[in-house]
Amino acid sequence: MPKAKAHSGASKRFKKTGAGYKHKHANRSHILTKMSQKRKRNLRGTSTMNDSDAPLVDRLLRS
């Protein structure tokens, strides 16, 4: 039986940590002029994924 491959798109977007999955925020690529500074500042960096979404990413990453 061949080994199941991980979803290559998901493997680029999510990283497994002890607390769950780490991911970047959406809406930070273009048309940022109409967005407030506060909103852009809060979208910086990474955050932990919600626990309800973790099984979906588990299945994509085959972990």
URTA-V749666 format. One record per residue. RES is the residue in one small letter. PSI is psi in whole degrees, 0 to 359 (* if undefined). Layout:
res:RES psi:PSI
res:RES psi:PSI
//
This chain:
res:m psi:128
res:p psi:156
res:k psi:137
res:a psi:137
res:k psi:147
res:a psi:153
res:h psi:118
res:s psi:327
res:g psi:320
res:a psi:325
res:s psi:335
res:k psi:338
res:r psi:335
res:f psi:144
res:k psi:130
res:k psi:131
res:t psi:181
res:g psi:330
res:a psi:351
res:g psi:229
res:y psi:137
res:k psi:140
res:h psi:160
res:k psi:164
res:h psi:153
res:a psi:174
res:n psi:37
res:r psi:26
res:s psi:317
res:h psi:172
res:i psi:54
res:l psi:356
res:t psi:328
res:k psi:357
res:m psi:142
res:s psi:156
res:q psi:321
res:k psi:317
res:r psi:316
res:k psi:321
res:r psi:320
res:n psi:343
res:l psi:358
res:r psi:159
res:g psi:199
res:t psi:164
res:s psi:170
res:t psi:139
res:m psi:149
res:n psi:144
res:d psi:332
res:s psi:338
res:d psi:348
res:a psi:319
res:p psi:327
res:l psi:317
res:v psi:326
res:d psi:316
res:r psi:322
res:l psi:323
res:l psi:355
res:r psi:44
res:s psi:*
//
